């Protein structure tokens, strides 16, 4: 009788239980860029569709006020889903990979805040934004780990059935 070996599931397409550093860095920097673009898009929608007719200074003030809020509100789902995706590539190191992706953000935000001579409101928004992103990164990593473990259990049970 010919032995049939099951193919490894999608979670097995990872290259092992290691942190994919390139993907971690690309994910973190990509999320910073996407959130910045999202803030620009929101201010454009606000200035052209919601509250048009004001001078440029009005919209610049609005952008300074609303951009951190956009970062907090959209950062949570962006970070969760991106970390769930990159975490699957890390296997059982999913949570660690996602937390390492998150640590890149304060490394970017804190020097920028210092260079911009941020006020108390700005530092509060940086703290809130980084905290919510940390929470979302952790949850995304935990979801990825749960997926990886479930796929491996499924794969192990298929191998066990093939051995019988």
C-alpha positions as CSV (number, residue, x, y, z in Angstrom):
1,X,0.0,0.0,0.0
2,X,1.2,3.4,-0.8
3,X,1.7,5.9,2.1
4,X,-0.1,9.2,1.6
5,X,1.5,12.1,3.3
6,X,-0.7,15.1,3.9
7,X,0.5,18.5,2.6
8,X,1.3,21.1,5.2
9,X,-1.5,23.7,5.8
10,X,-1.2,27.4,5.2
11,X,0.4,28.0,8.6
12,X,3.2,25.6,7.6
13,X,4.2,27.9,4.8
14,X,6.2,29.8,7.4
15,X,9.9,29.1,7.5
16,X,9.8,28.0,11.1
17,X,9.5,29.5,14.5
18,X,11.7,32.5,13.9
19,X,11.0,36.2,13.8
20,X,10.9,37.4,10.2
21,X,12.8,40.6,10.8
22,X,12.3,42.1,7.3
23,X,8.5,41.6,7.5
24,X,8.4,43.0,11.0
25,X,10.2,46.2,10.0
26,X,8.3,46.6,6.7
27,X,5.0,46.1,8.6
28,X,5.8,48.7,11.3
29,X,7.1,51.3,8.9
30,X,4.3,50.5,6.4
31,X,1.7,51.0,9.2
32,X,3.2,54.4,10.1
33,X,3.0,55.5,6.5
34,X,-0.6,54.2,6.0
35,X,-1.7,55.9,9.2
36,X,-0.1,59.2,8.1
37,X,-1.8,58.9,4.7
38,X,-5.1,58.1,6.5
39,X,-4.8,61.3,8.5
40,X,-4.2,63.3,5.2
41,X,-7.2,61.7,3.6
42,X,-9.4,62.5,6.6
43,X,-8.4,66.1,6.6
44,X,-9.0,66.3,2.8
45,X,-12.5,64.8,3.3
46,X,-13.2,67.2,6.1
47,X,-12.0,70.2,4.2
48,X,-13.7,69.4,0.9
49,X,-16.9,67.6,1.9
50,X,-17.8,68.1,5.5
51,X,-16.8,71.7,6.3
52,X,-15.5,73.5,3.2
53,X,-15.0,77.3,2.8
54,X,-12.4,78.0,5.5
55,X,-9.0,79.4,5.1
56,X,-5.8,77.3,5.0
57,X,-4.8,78.1,8.6
58,X,-8.2,76.7,9.9
59,X,-7.5,73.4,8.2
60,X,-3.9,73.3,9.4
61,X,-5.1,73.7,13.0
62,X,-7.7,71.1,12.4
63,X,-5.1,68.7,11.0
64,X,-2.9,69.1,14.0
65,X,-5.8,68.4,16.3
66,X,-7.4,65.5,14.3
67,X,-4.4,63.6,13.0
68,X,-3.6,62.0,16.4
69,X,-7.2,61.0,16.9
70,X,-7.2,59.4,13.4
71,X,-4.1,57.6,14.4
72,X,-5.7,56.2,17.5
73,X,-9.0,55.2,15.9
74,X,-7.6,53.7,12.8
75,X,-4.4,52.4,14.4
76,X,-6.3,49.8,16.4
77,X,-7.7,47.8,13.5
78,X,-4.7,48.5,11.2
79,X,-2.3,47.1,13.9
80,X,-4.5,44.2,14.8
81,X,-4.8,42.9,11.3
82,X,-1.3,43.6,10.2
83,X,0.1,41.9,13.3
84,X,-2.1,39.0,12.8
85,X,-0.7,38.7,9.3
86,X,2.9,39.1,10.2
87,X,2.5,37.0,13.3
88,X,1.5,34.0,11.3
89,X,4.9,34.2,9.5
90,X,6.6,33.9,12.9
91,X,5.0,30.6,13.9
92,X,5.1,30.2,17.7
93,X,7.0,33.5,18.0
94,X,4.0,35.4,16.7
95,X,3.4,37.6,19.8
96,X,7.1,38.4,20.1
97,X,7.2,39.4,16.4
98,X,4.2,41.7,16.8
99,X,5.6,43.4,19.9
100,X,8.9,43.9,18.2
101,X,7.0,45.5,15.3
102,X,5.3,47.8,17.8
103,X,8.5,48.9,19.5
104,X,9.6,50.5,16.2
105,X,6.8,53.0,16.5
106,X,7.9,54.7,19.8
107,X,11.4,54.7,18.4
108,X,10.0,56.8,15.5
109,X,7.5,58.9,17.5
110,X,9.6,60.0,20.5
111,X,12.5,61.6,18.4
112,X,9.9,63.2,16.2
113,X,8.1,64.6,19.2
114,X,11.3,66.0,20.6
115,X,12.3,67.5,17.2
116,X,8.8,69.1,16.9
117,X,9.0,70.4,20.5
118,X,5.7,68.7,21.2
119,X,3.3,70.2,23.8
120,X,1.5,68.3,26.6
121,X,-1.4,67.5,24.3
122,X,0.9,66.0,21.7
123,X,2.7,63.9,24.3
124,X,-0.6,62.7,25.7
125,X,-1.8,61.7,22.2
126,X,1.5,59.9,21.5
127,X,1.1,58.0,24.7
128,X,-2.5,57.1,24.0
129,X,-1.7,56.2,20.4
130,X,1.2,54.0,21.3
131,X,-0.7,52.3,24.1
132,X,-3.6,51.4,21.8
133,X,-1.2,50.2,19.1
134,X,0.6,48.0,21.7
135,X,-2.7,46.5,22.7
136,X,-3.7,45.9,19.1
137,X,-0.3,44.4,18.3
138,X,-0.5,42.0,21.2
139,X,-4.0,40.9,20.3
140,X,-3.0,40.5,16.7
141,X,0.0,38.4,17.7
142,X,-2.2,36.3,20.1
143,X,-4.7,35.7,17.3
144,X,-1.9,34.7,14.9
145,X,-0.4,32.3,17.6
146,X,-3.8,30.7,18.1
147,X,-4.1,30.2,14.4
148,X,-0.6,28.7,14.1
149,X,-1.2,26.3,17.0
150,X,-4.6,25.3,15.6
151,X,-3.1,24.6,12.2
152,X,-0.3,22.6,13.7
153,X,-2.7,20.5,15.8
154,X,-4.7,19.8,12.6
155,X,-1.6,18.9,10.7
156,X,-0.4,16.6,13.5
157,X,-3.8,14.8,13.7
158,X,-3.6,14.3,9.9
159,X,-0.1,12.8,10.2
160,X,-1.4,10.6,13.0
161,X,-4.2,9.3,10.8
162,X,-1.8,8.6,8.0
163,X,0.4,6.5,10.3
164,X,-2.6,4.2,11.3
